């Protein structure tokens, strides 16, 4: 391949492979092996692995141990464990993120919300409920609680976009989060919003987000369509 700075090679290969995935290959088609890609692009295996790692992290491909790497089904959104917003996840998949603000109100924090946000019960918080969309298709119903003082002066129109961007603009940039993922079913209201039959399988994701100082800035509960969303986790065996 054309000579270029080393730090850009994996980006070029990522873009070329992504083009093949989007325009040539079909879901579950195999990708060439590392050896074949190394020969094709005349780069090191480390460079190929970095490009493939990014494709996998963004959900474009999946690996099968001992078999190879395959094109993922675009109908399903693969979410890695990196701390990213819904907006960032959809943009990474070349999908248009959207939100429908269902309700918002300033309320006293319940005991559970206060515990997670490190507040005294009754402290004012802003409670948002939103329907999140990908290319106009419903993906999840989301509830969010944010300390009211963080959002003082923020226009309601900002509640339809990325809350992480709003938090960052208010000096509460998300840094890390505690997250719990579990199985659930959609209730009748969620089912109507998501366009699925009542009591359909779903993923419930509860997340408490912290800024760099360790201050809890957001508590979120999201119910995702299980037929459109899954989590991909890489685990490493601990050595003694």
Secondary structure by P-SEA (a helix, b strand, c coil): cccccccaaaaaaaaaaaaaaacccccccccccaaaaaaaccccaaaaaaaaaaaaaaccccccccbbbbbccccbbbbccccccaaaaaaaacbbbbbbbcbbbbbcccaaaaaaaccccccbbbbbbbbbbccccccbbbbbbcccccccccccccccccaaaaaaaacccccbbbbbbbbbbbcaaaaaaaccccccbbbbbbbbbbcccccccbbbbbbcccccbbbbbbbbbbcc
